[in-house]
Amino acid sequence: MEVKKAVEEELRRAREALKEAEEALQRGLYVLAVRASERAVEHCLKASSRMIGAPWASLGIAEHAKLIEDLIRRRRGEVEAKPNLTESEALAELKRAKELYASLEELLSEIEEA
């Protein structure tokens, strides 16, 4: 039960970060939107790490590995080096973060039903 609570807490944090990303995007603050999207991905990855042993095949490992790789690349300063991100770039990051979040919500639901 503690694992479930930890997963739910990380997903709650991811949900909050996604809301921040959407608000920043609406205000034209694209760098902030990308950073909030990255935080959402981080919380999703923390949630997924708590689910080790769950049926990972349904998550699409390759897509999630790419998210991790992209996150690491950005953490090295690529986002900082490009302060004038476009709306489409910010939208793409938000979309990927939302997809990961939705995948984990679905997986948690499947685990609860099992």
C-alpha positions in Angstrom: 0.0 0.0 0.0 2.9 2.4 0.7 4.2 1.8 -2.9 0.8 2.8 -4.3 0.7 6.0 -2.2 4.2 6.9 -3.3 3.3 6.4 -6.9 0.1 8.4 -6.5 2.1 11.2 -4.9 4.6 11.4 -7.7 1.7 11.4 -10.2 0.0 14.2 -8.3 3.3 16.2 -8.5 3.5 15.4 -12.2 -0.1 16.6 -12.7 0.8 19.9 -11.0 3.8 20.4 -13.1 1.7 19.8 -16.2 -0.7 22.5 -15.1 2.2 24.9 -14.6 3.5 24.0 -18.1 0.1 24.7 -19.7 -0.2 28.0 -17.9 3.3 29.0 -18.9 2.6 28.0 -22.5 -0.6 30.1 -22.5 1.3 33.1 -21.3 4.0 32.7 -23.9 6.7 31.7 -21.4 8.0 28.8 -23.5 11.2 28.1 -21.6 9.2 27.9 -18.4 6.7 25.6 -20.1 9.5 23.3 -21.2 11.0 23.3 -17.7 7.7 22.5 -16.1 7.2 19.7 -18.6 10.6 18.3 -17.7 9.6 18.3 -14.0 6.5 16.4 -14.9 8.6 13.8 -16.8 10.9 13.6 -13.7 8.0 12.9 -11.4 6.6 10.3 -13.9 9.9 8.6 -14.0 10.0 8.5 -10.2 6.6 7.0 -10.2 7.5 4.4 -12.8 10.6 3.4 -10.8 8.3 2.7 -7.9 6.4 0.3 -10.1 9.3 -2.0 -10.9 8.0 -5.4 -11.4 4.9 -4.2 -13.1 4.1 -5.2 -16.7 6.4 -2.7 -18.5 5.6 -3.9 -22.0 2.4 -1.9 -22.2 4.4 1.4 -21.5 6.5 1.4 -24.7 10.0 1.2 -23.3 11.7 2.8 -26.4 9.6 5.9 -26.1 10.3 6.3 -22.4 14.0 5.7 -22.9 14.0 8.5 -25.5 12.3 10.8 -22.9 15.0 10.0 -20.4 17.7 10.7 -23.0 16.1 14.0 -24.0 15.7 15.0 -20.4 19.4 14.3 -19.7 20.5 16.3 -22.7 18.4 19.3 -21.6 19.7 19.1 -18.1 23.2 19.5 -19.6 22.2 23.0 -20.7 20.7 22.7 -24.1 17.6 24.5 -23.0 19.6 27.1 -21.3 21.6 27.6 -24.5 18.4 28.3 -26.5 16.4 30.8 -24.4 14.0 31.6 -27.3 12.1 28.4 -27.7 9.2 28.4 -30.0 5.6 27.7 -29.2 5.7 24.5 -31.2 8.8 23.3 -29.3 7.1 24.0 -26.0 3.9 22.3 -27.2 5.9 19.2 -28.3 7.5 18.9 -24.8 4.2 19.3 -23.1 2.6 16.7 -25.4 5.3 14.1 -24.6 5.1 14.8 -20.8 1.3 14.4 -21.0 1.6 11.1 -22.9 4.0 9.7 -20.3 1.7 10.8 -17.5 -1.3 9.2 -19.2 0.6 6.0 -19.7 1.5 5.8 -16.1 -2.1 6.6 -15.0 -3.3 3.8 -17.2 -0.7 1.4 -15.9 -1.6 2.2 -12.3 -5.2 1.6 -13.1 -4.4 -1.8 -14.6 -2.3 -2.8 -11.6 -5.1 -1.8 -9.2 -7.5 -3.9 -11.2 -5.2 -7.0 -11.2 
